[in-house]
């Protein structure tokens, strides 16, 4: 049996892959693919609703027991003749120490590790939006923290998995870039690399979209809107009700982005030579200064943020329910 470990990275399409696996679990099982659920049960035995992130977080406190539990679940799945591929998708596996949970399993299963990553300036911005902004942290403060800790450490994760858990050839790092993704698309690439027939299967809609920078400034200055880093109530409410122009792919200012990419240049070049040797360095990691990053004032952004609030109030007064 082939075992596909999708180990993330967080903020690199993991939610889209997991939504695809969960939404299509019945059809995938007909094609020989079983997916691990929240309690590490596989979809050939039970309906799954969430990936096993929290199970792994809890069980990994005792790595020996966790490794035994994973092996037991995989052995059980392999006894079902319908199952040719078992997929475990959990971005928490991207931590270095998680590799130890799978030590020796390549001797029993055809193991493949898929690690999708975003260039670091984009990842840091997305992580700020998802978690740090809710604590009131400025983007500049978050960038400083990331650079001081070498976060995200893609090179370190690659080393941890290939030095202790799996053969070098079983590990694939894939940059979220149209030049490195099969067909220029994440889900097409995932299915191709995992050996899954994905033709005709349902695809998820928009997941974790970016917000207008005007709204991001409001969130950062009003952390009382959130009850913690994983509280997404405000985000979900706005995702369902704001006009399309409120959703943009946010980016950090050019000077910050340059500092980030300069910091990771050496490790990125090592990873490019190993995993994307046919793609030019600048095609993956290059930066072009914007024509003008100073054309919008703080007051302009404030007016626009107020406009979004008035949009929500007016639609509610009209009795409209624009939730998508």
N, C-alpha and C positions, 0 to 999 in steps of 0.2 A: 504494500500500500504506500502510495505517495503521501507525505505529510508536508503541507505548505504552511510555513510560519510567516504570516504577515506581521512584522514587528514594528510597524509604524513607518515613519516617524509621526508623532503628534503634529497637528497642523500641516499635514502633507497628504491630505486626501483620505485619511483613515476612516472618517465618518462616512464618506461616499462608498468606500469599499464595503464597510460593514453593513450599511443600509442595503446595498446591492445583494449581499449574501443573505441577509435576513428576509428581504422582500421576496427573494426567489428560492427560498430553501426547498420547497416541494419540487419545483422544476429542476433544481440542481441535483436533488437526490435521484431523480429519474435519470440523470446524466452521470450518476456515479460519484457525486460530490456531497459530502457531509460537512456541516459547519459546527464548530464548538459554540455553545451558548453560555449564559451568565454563570451557571454552576458547573461548567465544563462537561455538560451533557452534549451529545451530538445530535444533529437534526434527524438522523435515521431512527432515533428513539423517542424524541420529544420535540414539540414546537419550540423554537428559540426566539427570544425577543430582544436580547441584548448580548453583546460580546462579553467574554470572560475577564474583563479588566479588573473588576472588583474582587472576583474570586482569586485572581493571581496576586493582587495586592495583599489580600488577607493570608493566603496560603504560603506566600513566599517568605513570610516571617520564619517559617520552618522549611528551608530549601529541600532537605532530604525528603520530608513528607510530601511537599508539593511536587517534586520530581517524580516520586512514586505514584502520586495521584494522576499526573499527566500520562505517565506510561500506562497505567491501568486503563484509563479512558481510551487511549489510542489502541491498546490491545483489544479491547472490547469492540471498538468500531471496526477493526480489521477482520473480526470474525463474521461480520455481515457481508455477504457476498456482493451486495449491491454497491458497497463503498469501495471505490478505487482511489479516491483522493479525499483526505481529511484536511480541512482548512481551519487553522487557528489564527484569528485576526485579533490582535490586542496591542495597542501602541505602548502599553506599559512593558511589553517585552523588549522595547528598545533600550531599556536601561542595561548597563554593562553587566550587572550582577545576575540578570535574568538568564543569561546564556548558560549558566551553570545548571539550570533546571533541565536542560536538554542534553547534557553531557552523555555521550555513549549511545544516544538514540539513533544516530546515523548508521550504527551497526545493525539496527533492527528494521529501520524504515528508510525509504527513499526520501531523504529530507531535503527540502529547499527552503531557504530563508529569503524573503523579499523585503527590502528596506527602502521605502520611498522617502525622499528628502527634498526639502526646498532650499534654495540658496539662503544663506544665513540672514541677510537683511530682510528678506520677505518673511522668514520664519520668526524672527525676533518681533517684527511688527505684528504678525498674526497672534503670537503668544501674548503680546501686550494687550491686544484687543480682547482676547479670550479670558485672560486671568488677571494680569497686573493692573490694568486700568481700573478694575473693580476695587482695588485697594488704594486708589488715589495716586499711584505711582506715575510720574511723568515718563514719556518715552525716552528722554535723555537719561533719566535715572535707571531705567530698565536696560538700556543699551550698555551703560557702564557696568551694571551687574553681570550681564551676559559676557562681556569681553573679559572681565576679571576672572570669570569661572570657566572660560572657553565653552560657552553654551550657545548653540548645540554642538556637541562633540561627536560628529559623525565618524571621524577617523578612529576615535577611541572605542566606539561601539563595534565597528568593523573588526578591530583588533581583538576585542573581548570575545566575539562570537567565533572567529576563525582560529584563535589560539587555544581555546579551551573546549569548545562544544562541537564544532562541525568542521568538515573538510572545507578548505578554501573555495573550491569550485561550487560548493552548495550555496554560497552566499552571493546575492546580487543587490547592489545599491543602484537605485534608479532615481535620477534627478527629475523633478516635475518640470519638464521642458519639452516642447513639441519635437525637438531634435533627438531626444532620448526615449520618448514614449512611443510604443508601437502604434502606428496610426495617429500619432499626436494626441492620444486620448488615454486618460488614466485607467478606466475600466477595461478598455480594449487591451491595454498593455498588461494589466493584472491577469486577465483571463489567459492571454497568450503565454505569459511566463509561468503561470500555475498549471497550464495544460487543461484548462476548463473550456468547454464549448459554451460560449456566452451568447450565441446568436439568438435573437428574438426574445431575450429576457428583459424584464422591466428595469428601467434605470431610474435612480432617484432624481428628484428635482434639486433645487438650490438648497445647499446645506452650509450653515455657518457663513453667511455672506458678509462681506465687508460693509461698513457704514461710512457715510459721508464724514470726512474729518471734522466738520462742524459738530456733529453728534459725538464723535470720539472725545472732543474737548469737554463737552458737557458731562459725559460719563466720568472722565478723569477728575473733574472738579466737583463731582457730586457722588462720591463713593457710597453715600447712604442709600442710593438706589438699589444696592446689591446686599444680599445677606451673606455673601462669601464668594470665593473665586469660582465656584461651580454653580452659582445661582444665575440662571439664564432667563428668568421670567421676563425681565425688561426687554432683552434681546428678542425673545420669541414673540412677544406682543408687537414689537415694532416690525419684525420681519413679516408678520401677517397683514400689516395695515398701512405701512408707508408706501408712497409712490415709488416707482422703479428708480427714479433719479437719486433716491436716497442711498442706493446700494452701489458702492464703487469698490474697486480693489485698492485699498489704502496702501500707502507707501510712506516710508520715512523720508525726511528731507535729505537732499543729496549729500551734504557734508557728513551727516550721521551714517548714511548708507556707505559712503566711501570709507569711513573709518572702520566700519564692520567688515567690509569685503577685503580691505587691506590687511586686517588682522588675521583673516582666515585664508589668505592667498596661498601660502605654502601648503597647508593641508589640503585645500581644494585642488591644487594642481596634482598632488599625489593621488587623490581620489579620481580625478578626471583621467589620468593616465591609466589607472587600473580599470575603471568601469565605463568610461566613455572616451576611449582613445581616438575615435574618429571625429569627435566634436571639438572645435576650437575653444580654447579657454575663455575668450571674450564672449563667445556665443552662449556660454553657460553663466559666466560671472561678470561680464563687462557692465559698465555703468556709463550712461550718457547724461550729462547735466541737462536739466530741463530748460526750456527756453526762458521761463520766468517762474520762479518759485515765490516771488515776493509781491505778486500782483494782487493778492487778496488780504485785506486787513482783518484784524480780530473782530471788528464791528461787523464786517461783511458776513463772517462766519456765524456770529451771534444772531444776526437778523435771519439767516437761513435756518438755523436751528429753531428759532421761534416760529418760523414759517411751518416747519414740520409739526410742531405742537398744535398750531392753529388748524392745520390740515386734519389732524386726528380729532380735534374738538368739533370742527364743522361737520365732519362725516358722521360723528356720533349724534349731533343735533339733528342732522337730516334723517337719522334712522338707518343709515347705511351700515352694512357690515362688509367691509372690503377684504376681510380675512381671506387669504389664499389657501 
